[in-house]
Amino acid sequence: MDRREHDVPAPGGRTLRVLEAGDLEGSAIVVHHGTPSGRLLHRAWVDDAAAKGLRLVAFDRPGYGGSSPDPGRTVAGVVADVAAILDALGIDRFGTWGASGGGPHALACGALLAERCAAVATLAGVAPFDAEDLDWLAGQGEANVAEWDAVRTGREAIEAFCAAEAAEIVAATPEQLVAALRTLLSPPDVAVVDGELGEHLVASVRDALGGGVEGWVEDDFAFLSPWGFDPADVAVPVLLWQGEQDLMVPSAHGRWLAGRIPGVQAHISSQDGHLTLSMTQLPGIHAWLAGRL
């Protein structure tokens, strides 16, 4: 698998750990990982990108893996980091996709970096916490509800929550991962976690949280704070996928976003959960993004 890794300077004297994979001479697709996770890319995604002439550019958000922390960051703050990565790698124009917690960060690029961003795809992406006419917690699994309760209690509480969860996930086999996430996995997700995807998820979390849970904590505070942009301000084509059987980010989040993002192509899949979308829909998403670059 063709790949390169870099440490890229970021605003404020920080460093971002960046991974490139796929066709390293191809059109650039910036990948925004979920929460908690990191820059590591599933082999199936890389193989598909290489076959389509795409260069995947993934990075650890601040506090994860090899990237410096940035306490108090907002979702919109990712735009300056992406711009720094593009400049360092000599990339002028890019497409982007984000899964789960990466979804809002991908949308931020479409709203605030539209002069360089050709198109955005979001898979199982979360809506703003302060969204009007959305019961943000409805339909989320028990572990998620406990996590958001800890965020609202304060930093000490969410650090303890994330540290306990991380210890269990990092030590897990794919089979044990299903048990650890039992309140968050619907049947379609259980079916895909028990195997290669499960091994990838465990490896990614181990790499992302090996030095601590600061990235996860920063993500959670960013999600429960104002994003720094309005989804209605996204000024590039958007493809949105959400699963009806998602217990992490319920489909109501996707429907809310679809009602606010101008010209979005929205698909609410009755067959998918949270994790399945990255396996079932990503080849089509890559093709859609490639057609706009």
Secondary structure, DSSP 8 states (H G I E B T S, - for coil): --EEEEEEEEGGGEEEEEEEEE-TTSEEEEEE--SS--S---HHHHHHHHHTTEEEEEE--TTSTTS---TT--GGGHHHHHHHHHHHHT---EEEEEETTHHHHHHHHHHH-TTTEEEEEEES----TT-TT--TTTT--HHHHHHHHHHHH-HHHHHHHHHHHHHHHHT--HHHHHHHTTTT--HHHHHHHTTHHHHHHHHHHHHHHTT-SHHHHHHHHHHTS--SS-GGG--S-EEEEEETT-SSS-HHHHHHHHTTSTT-EEEEETT--SSTHHHHTHHHHHHHHHTT-
